[in-house]
Amino acid sequence: MLDIVGEVDLYTAPALRDRIASLIDGGVRRLVVNLEEVGFLDSSGLGVLIGALRRLKEHDGVLRLVCNEGSTLKVLTVTGLDKVFQIHTDLGSATAS
């Protein structure tokens, strides 16, 4: 599981991308990204999440997002990515499924 706090934007997205890549390269195939404490998510952050999903699918893995309300969920919904990602409202359901 990866907990993200704060903003995911042009400046922070590269560090997130590197962290996710190191997890996948290290053998993680089931990744839960907790976005509950993210206050802002821009297109750079969305790109990182899409890239992570793509990489995990190449390795028969899964990516689940935890996001229950607020601007982050709104961005995912408005962009239609709520249909692409497995989004859970709480950590328990994301880790159990």
Contact map, one row per residue, 1 for C-alpha under 8 A:
1110000000000000000000000000001111000000000000000000000000000000000000000000000000000000000000000
1111000000000000000000000000001111000000000000000000000000000000000000000000000000000000000000000
1111100000000000000000000000000011100000000000000000000000000000000000000000000000000000000000000
0111110000000000000000000000000011111100000000000000000000000000000000000000000000000000000000000
0011111000000000000000000000000000111110000000000000000000000000000000000000000000000000000000000
0001111100000000000000000000000000001111000000000000000000000000000000000000000000000000000000000
0000111110010000000000000000000000000111100000000000000000000000000000000000000000000000000000000
0000011111111000000000000000000000000101110110000000000000000000000000000000000000000000000000000
0000001111111000000000000000000000000001111110000000000000000000000000000000000000000000000000000
0000000111111100000000000000000000000000010110000000000000000000000000000000000000000000000000000
0000000111111100000000000000000000000000000000000000000000000000000000000000000000000000000000000
0000001111111111000000000000000000000000000000000000000000000000000000000000000000000000000000000
0000000111111111100000000000000000000000000110010000000000000000000000000000000000000000000000000
0000000001111111110000000000000000000000000000010000000000000000000000000000000000000000000000000
0000000000011111111000000000000000000000000000000000000000000000000000000000000000000000000000000
0000000000011111111100000000000000000000000000010000000000000000000000000000000000000000000000000
0000000000001111111110000000000000000000000000010001000000000000000000000000000000000000000000000
0000000000000111111111000000000000000000000000000000000000000000000000000000000000000000000000000
0000000000000011111111100000000000000000000000000000000000000000000000000000000000000000000000000
0000000000000001111111110000000000000000000000000001000000000000000000000000000000000000000000000
0000000000000000111111111000000000000000000000000001000000000000000000000000000000000000000000000
0000000000000000011111111100000000000000000000000000000000000000000000000000000000000000000000000
0000000000000000001111111111000000000000000000000000000000000000000000000000000000000000000000000
0000000000000000000111111111100000000000000000000000001100000000000000000000000000000000000000000
0000000000000000000011111111000000000000000000000000000000000000000000000000000000000000000000000
0000000000000000000001111111000000000000000000000000000000000000000000000000000000000000000000000
0000000000000000000000111111100000000000000000000000000000000000000000000000000000000000000000000
0000000000000000000000111111111000000000000000000000000000000000000000000000000000000000000000000
0000000000000000000000010011111000000000000000000000000100111100000000000000000000000000000000000
0000000000000000000000000001111100000000000000000000000100001111000000000000000000000000000000000
1100000000000000000000000001111110000000000000000000000000001111000000000000000000000000000000000
1100000000000000000000000000011111000000000000000000000000000011110000000000000000000000000001100
1111000000000000000000000000001111100000000000000000000000000011110000000000000000000000000000000
1111000000000000000000000000000111111000000000000000000000000000111000000000000000000000001000000
0011100000000000000000000000000011111100000000000000000000000000111000010000000000000000000000000
0001100000000000000000000000000001111100000000000000000000000000011110000000000000000000000000000
0001110000000000000000000000000001111110000000000000000000000000000000000000000000000000000000000
0001111100000000000000000000000000111111100000000000000000000000000000010000000000000000000000000
0000111000000000000000000000000000001111100000000000000000000000000001110000000000000000000000000
0000011110000000000000000000000000000111110000000000000000000000000000110000000000000000000000000
0000001110000000000000000000000000000111111111000000000000000000000000110010000000000000000000000
0000000111000000000000000000000000000001111111000000000000000000000000000000000000000000000000000
0000000010000000000000000000000000000000111111100000000000000000000000000000000000000000000000000
0000000111001000000000000000000000000000111111110000000000000000000000000000000000000000000000000
0000000111001000000000000000000000000000111111111000000000000000000000000000000000000000000000000
0000000000000000000000000000000000000000111111111100000000000000000000000000000000000000000000000
0000000000000000000000000000000000000000001111111110000000000000000000000000000000000000000000000
0000000000001101100000000000000000000000000111111111000000000000000000000000000000000000000000000
0000000000000000000000000000000000000000000011111111100000000000000000000000000000000000000000000
0000000000000000000000000000000000000000000001111111110000000000000000000000000000000000000000000
0000000000000000000000000000000000000000000000111111111000000000000000000000000000000000000000000
0000000000000000100110000000000000000000000000011111111100000010000000000000000000000000000000000
0000000000000000000000000000000000000000000000001111111110000110000000000000000000001000000000000
0000000000000000000000000000000000000000000000000111111111000000000000000000000000000000000000000
0000000000000000000000010000000000000000000000000011111111100000000000000000000000000000000000000
0000000000000000000000010000110000000000000000000001111111111110000000000000000000000000000000000
0000000000000000000000000000000000000000000000000000111111111100000000000000000000000000000000000
0000000000000000000000000000000000000000000000000000011111111000000000000000000000000000000000000
0000000000000000000000000000100000000000000000000000001111111000000000000000000000000000000000000
0000000000000000000000000000100000000000000000000000000111111100000000000000000000000000000000000
0000000000000000000000000000111000000000000000000000000111111110000000000000000000000000000000000
0000000000000000000000000000111000000000000000000000100110011111000000000000000000000000000000000
0000000000000000000000000000011110000000000000000001100100001111100000000000000000001100000000000
0000000000000000000000000000011110000000000000000000000000000111110000000000000000001111000001000
0000000000000000000000000000000111100000000000000000000000000011111000000000000000001111000001000
0000000000000000000000000000000111110000000000000000000000000001111100000000000000000011111001000
0000000000000000000000000000000001110000000000000000000000000000111110011000000000000011110000000
0000000000000000000000000000000000010000000000000000000000000000011111001000000000000001110000000
0000000000000000000000000000000000010000000000000000000000000000001111111100000000000000000000000
0000000000000000000000000000000000000010000000000000000000000000000111111100000000000000000000000
0000000000000000000000000000000000000011100000000000000000000000000011111110000000000000000000000
0000000000000000000000000000000000100111100000000000000000000000001011111111000000000000000000000
0000000000000000000000000000000000000000000000000000000000000000001111111111100000000000000000000
0000000000000000000000000000000000000000000000000000000000000000000011111111110000000000000000000
0000000000000000000000000000000000000000100000000000000000000000000000111111111000000000000000000
0000000000000000000000000000000000000000000000000000000000000000000000011111111111000000000000000
0000000000000000000000000000000000000000000000000000000000000000000000001111111111000000000000000
0000000000000000000000000000000000000000000000000000000000000000000000000111111110000000000000000
0000000000000000000000000000000000000000000000000000000000000000000000000011111111000000000000000
0000000000000000000000000000000000000000000000000000000000000000000000000001111111110000000000000
0000000000000000000000000000000000000000000000000000000000000000000000000001111111111000000000000
0000000000000000000000000000000000000000000000000000000000000000000000000001101111111110000000000
0000000000000000000000000000000000000000000000000000000000000000000000000000000111111100000000000
0000000000000000000000000000000000000000000000000000000000000000000000000000000111111100000000000
0000000000000000000000000000000000000000000000000000100000000011100000000000000011111110000000000
0000000000000000000000000000000000000000000000000000000000000011100000000000000001111111000000000
0000000000000000000000000000000000000000000000000000000000000001111000000000000001001111100001000
0000000000000000000000000000000000000000000000000000000000000001111100000000000000000111111011000
0000000000000000000000000000000000000000000000000000000000000000011100000000000000000011111011000
0000000000000000000000000000000000000000000000000000000000000000011100000000000000000001111111000
0000000000000000000000000000000001000000000000000000000000000000010000000000000000000001111111100
0000000000000000000000000000000000000000000000000000000000000000000000000000000000000000011111110
0000000000000000000000000000000000000000000000000000000000000000000000000000000000000001111111111
0000000000000000000000000000000100000000000000000000000000000001110000000000000000000011111111111
0000000000000000000000000000000100000000000000000000000000000000000000000000000000000000001111111
0000000000000000000000000000000000000000000000000000000000000000000000000000000000000000000111111
0000000000000000000000000000000000000000000000000000000000000000000000000000000000000000000011111
